[in-house]
Amino acid sequence: MKGLEGRAAIVTGAGQGLGRGITERLIAEGCRVLAVDVRPDGLSSLRGAEILVQDSTADDAPATILEACRKSFTTLDILVNNVGLGNAPALHDTTDEIYDRYLDVNLRAMFRLSRDALPMLFESRGNIVNIASSIGLSGYMGFGAYTAAKAGVIGVTRQMASAYGPRGVRVNAVAPGVIRTPGTEDRLHTARFKALVVATMPLGMTGEPEDVASAVAFLASQDARLVTGQVLAVDGGQTSSVFVSEEMIAAWVATQTE
Ligand SMILES: NC(=O)c1ccc[n+]([C@@H]2O[C@H](COP(=O)([O-])OP(=O)(O)OC[C@H]3O[C@@H](n4cnc5c(N)ncnc54)[C@H](O)[C@@H]3O)[C@@H](O)[C@H]2O)c1
């Protein structure tokens, strides 16, 4: 028997990148998945999922998504709040409009959908997995409003775990580091990115959507029945240490001897 046989899940932002990888993994584990995205192109090539074209930030998004789930599966066991928008500017360049947009997509959408999904999750004693970010744990030079939103996602994860554990609902988050997706692919191989980001990771490598999908599949499964309120960083060790690679030491030594 597969790990999630017969379960019913919703994955938001499922058309590409991590959401797509998570959807494919849940389906491979025997799960029925409602894949939601604002863009139809990515969804239409997803095999084995129910699909819904829906903007997660729309006023009626929670009602529409949960109604589609009820219609397809009658029940909801797993909610994966993956939808997000990256690449935000630093705080000093963040206008009110930019702030609102990043908070809307990254935090408000998951907050509202999670809240409205609670009755279905109480019934199934289901669980939520939120996709946060290593930047929500550690901070970063840029990404002002994104950092605020992802730290908020982590806060909501812990609050909900505490409030709804007694009703049998688990709530966890995955905090990816740098994962290869259509949104990040361009910069991953530049010398600047390798020196500034990859060299700061103890494992010295970026991840693939499958790395995040494995963590989600674990947290969503019965194997994690005692795990709630946790944030699992899938980041090559980036947020667990102040890491200085041999290359960085050599570069620093070179500046001292010039
Ligand atoms: N890729 C990384 O390195 C990385 C690192 C840390 C955290 N994350 C987080 O993982 C999640 C997925 O990231 P990704 O890199 O796969 O992103 P991506 O940009 O590649 O894909 C996001 C998907 O969400 C959809 N989407 C965007 N706005 C939407 C909306 N309003 N309503 C419905 N769908 C919408 C897009 O159409 C797209 O299919 C995000 O929450 C992101 O913040 C990603």
The ligand as an SDF file (V2000), in Angstrom:
LIG
                    3D

 44 48  0  0  0  0  0  0  0  0999 V2000
   11.9480   27.8800   -5.5660 N   0  0  0  0  0  0  0  0  0  0  0  0
   12.5550   28.1780   -4.4520 C   0  0  0  0  0  0  0  0  0  0  0  0
   13.7860   28.2150   -4.3870 O   0  0  0  0  0  0  0  0  0  0  0  0
   11.7590   28.4960   -3.2060 C   0  0  0  0  0  0  0  0  0  0  0  0
   12.4680   28.7140   -2.0010 C   0  0  0  0  0  0  0  0  0  0  0  0
   11.7610   28.9720   -0.8370 C   0  0  0  0  0  0  0  0  0  0  0  0
   10.3750   29.0030   -0.8610 C   0  0  0  0  0  0  0  0  0  0  0  0
    9.7070   28.7940   -2.0310 N   0  0  0  0  0  0  0  0  0  0  0  0
    8.2430   28.8450   -1.9850 C   0  0  0  0  0  0  0  0  0  0  0  0
    7.7090   27.7070   -2.6230 O   0  0  0  0  0  0  0  0  0  0  0  0
    6.4600   28.0230   -3.2380 C   0  0  0  0  0  0  0  0  0  0  0  0
    6.5150   27.6820   -4.7050 C   0  0  0  0  0  0  0  0  0  0  0  0
    7.6100   28.3530   -5.2880 O   0  0  0  0  0  0  0  0  0  0  0  0
    8.0740   28.0970   -6.7950 P   0  0  0  0  0  0  0  0  0  0  0  0
    9.5120   28.4740   -6.8590 O   0  0  0  0  0  0  0  0  0  0  0  0
    7.6440   26.7600   -7.2400 O   0  0  0  0  0  0  0  0  0  0  0  0
    7.2330   29.2440   -7.5210 O   0  0  0  0  0  0  0  0  0  0  0  0
    6.8680   29.4060   -9.0600 P   0  0  0  0  0  0  0  0  0  0  0  0
    6.7840   30.8740   -9.3000 O   0  0  0  0  0  0  0  0  0  0  0  0
    7.7630   28.5880   -9.9390 O   0  0  0  0  0  0  0  0  0  0  0  0
    5.3930   28.7750   -9.1350 O   0  0  0  0  0  0  0  0  0  0  0  0
    4.3390   29.3620   -8.4460 C   0  0  0  0  0  0  0  0  0  0  0  0
    3.0170   28.8730   -9.0270 C   0  0  0  0  0  0  0  0  0  0  0  0
    1.9820   29.5660   -8.3260 O   0  0  0  0  0  0  0  0  0  0  0  0
    1.0840   30.1130   -9.2760 C   0  0  0  0  0  0  0  0  0  0  0  0
    0.4920   31.3300   -8.7220 N   0  0  0  0  0  0  0  0  0  0  0  0
    1.0930   32.5210   -8.5100 C   0  0  0  0  0  0  0  0  0  0  0  0
    0.2180   33.4070   -8.0110 N   0  0  0  0  0  0  0  0  0  0  0  0
   -0.9650   32.7560   -7.9000 C   0  0  0  0  0  0  0  0  0  0  0  0
   -2.2460   33.1220   -7.4250 C   0  0  0  0  0  0  0  0  0  0  0  0
   -2.4970   34.3540   -6.9950 N   0  0  0  0  0  0  0  0  0  0  0  0
   -3.2270   32.1850   -7.4090 N   0  0  0  0  0  0  0  0  0  0  0  0
   -2.9960   30.9230   -7.8360 C   0  0  0  0  0  0  0  0  0  0  0  0
   -1.7990   30.5200   -8.3300 N   0  0  0  0  0  0  0  0  0  0  0  0
   -0.7980   31.4250   -8.3370 C   0  0  0  0  0  0  0  0  0  0  0  0
    1.9100   30.3970  -10.5110 C   0  0  0  0  0  0  0  0  0  0  0  0
    1.0840   30.4550  -11.6830 O   0  0  0  0  0  0  0  0  0  0  0  0
    2.8670   29.2120  -10.5230 C   0  0  0  0  0  0  0  0  0  0  0  0
    2.3420   28.1010  -11.2080 O   0  0  0  0  0  0  0  0  0  0  0  0
    6.2290   29.5130   -2.9710 C   0  0  0  0  0  0  0  0  0  0  0  0
    5.4400   29.6840   -1.8170 O   0  0  0  0  0  0  0  0  0  0  0  0
    7.6430   30.0270   -2.7290 C   0  0  0  0  0  0  0  0  0  0  0  0
    7.6550   31.1990   -1.9540 O   0  0  0  0  0  0  0  0  0  0  0  0
   10.3640   28.5510   -3.2090 C   0  0  0  0  0  0  0  0  0  0  0  0
  1  2  1  0
  2  3  2  0
  2  4  1  0
  4  5  1  0
  4 44  2  0
  5  6  2  0
  6  7  1  0
  7  8  2  0
  8  9  1  0
  8 44  1  0
  9 10  1  0
  9 42  1  0
 10 11  1  0
 11 12  1  0
 11 40  1  0
 12 13  1  0
 13 14  1  0
 14 15  2  0
 14 16  1  0
 14 17  1  0
 17 18  1  0
 18 19  2  0
 18 20  1  0
 18 21  1  0
 21 22  1  0
 22 23  1  0
 23 24  1  0
 23 38  1  0
 24 25  1  0
 25 26  1  0
 25 36  1  0
 26 27  1  0
 26 35  1  0
 27 28  2  0
 28 29  1  0
 29 30  1  0
 29 35  2  0
 30 31  1  0
 30 32  2  0
 32 33  1  0
 33 34  2  0
 34 35  1  0
 36 37  1  0
 36 38  1  0
 38 39  1  0
 40 41  1  0
 40 42  1  0
 42 43  1  0
M  CHG  2   8   1  16  -1
M  END
$$$$
